[in-house]
């Protein structure tokens, strides 16, 4: 029931990856001259149409789904070809290689969505380069900024998270029972095996060296944080009292007809909340006993499955969220002005500093800002304020106190 909401990697995707690994092994063995080419051809022709539920049930008694899969594969080919199914491999070789294929496919899809989301951020940053809005620190009005700069921040974080994904190593696994490749001792086979699958060839088998899984989990955790940050910003900006942005559609309530909830942001946030615990499991599973783990390796499978499925869905939702985001410029400006210029107090201090020193200027402006009187009127009436009315209005103009906001936005766009 919850798969459509949060996503999952399908059992068929895993089955296809497992079968592809077995087929690639046979092909590599034939190319290296270890087994007959006809046997490899027979094995390669077997479709990945096995009953995943039944394989799962049979996996319980042996601890992994590779053993029952190998039995089913041998039943689909001739007796002669059946002798060469899974030759020289161990279950972990096939399972780890399948995990790399599943993860790589998931990451490729994530990168497509992240690229589109980043493009949408760039479009918003260009369009709203000069759209003034209030920046908030500790949930309070702080200083003026631009919506373009906020979108540029989203853009850079998406790009950096995507770069983490591109650095990941997706390596085939083939070492045999204890990593020595003892059955055929031909180190050309792992190279051919990896090439057949479009994966990297590792320096040596990595059965209990789980750095790849740790790196993958880390990159996924960072990405989840980035997506969660964007979703949180949108959720806060979409509040009724703020009203600066809105999602493109959806979000109805079962009881309140007037509501348009930020459902995309909510579901992205839900995904981001789940990911850290899954990442922790992957990292906890890294220390593994000698040449084969007693449980830690097994803990990775469903965890990785959830990571890939949850994040893939969150990336797609983020793309949809940003692409369809509706921005209310007028509400942004109204929120900047709602405190009657108080958010420009720092600008007034800066304007006064040359004549009275920054510390004294800060004390005077703080006194006036907290007096309860309209800020502009208080500035004009106080004899300690040496600024002209024109100077005061210039200091109170939010568009004139944006610092390097436009330069940062342009820099992000050039990047």
Secondary structure, 3 states (H helix, E strand, C coil): CCHHHHCCCCHHHHHHHHHHHHHHHHHHHHHCCCCCHHHHHHHHCCCCCCCHHHHHHHHHHHCCCHHHHHHHHHHHCCHHHHCCCCCCCCHHHHHHHHHHHHHHHHHHHHHHHHHHHHHHHHHHHHHCCCCEEEEEECCEEEEEEEHHHHHHHHHHHHHHHHHHHHCCCCECCCCCCCCCCCCCCCCHHHHHHHHHHCCECCCCCCCCCCHHHHHHHHHHHHHHHHHHHHHHHHHHHCCCCCCCEECCCCCCCCCCCCCCCCHHHHHHHHHHHHHHHHHHHHHHCCCCCCCCCCCHHHHHHHHHHHHHHHHHHHHHHHHHHHHCCEECHHHHHHHHHCCCCHHHHHHHHHHHHHHHCHHHHHHHHHHHHCCCCCHHHHHHHCCCCCCCHHHHHHHCCHHHCCCCHHHHHHHHHHC
